[in-house]
Amino acid sequence: MPTLIITPSHDKLIGEQAAETMRTGIPDSREIRLDRTGHMFRFPHPETYARAVETFLAETGGDL
């Protein structure tokens, strides 16, 4: 199952190791890193977050 991992570029709470662990542990996963975002990126950047999800769905043929 295609899986999207969205990570912020400036996450000081969790760190890059968590995304790497998920990427290696989830087959067929893809990471999108959102520039100029922090840990809670989906709240201050809802359009950027939504665009990342929409792009992933379009590229993988996903449907909500």
Order of alpha helices (4+ residues) and beta strands (2+ residues): beta-alpha-beta-alpha
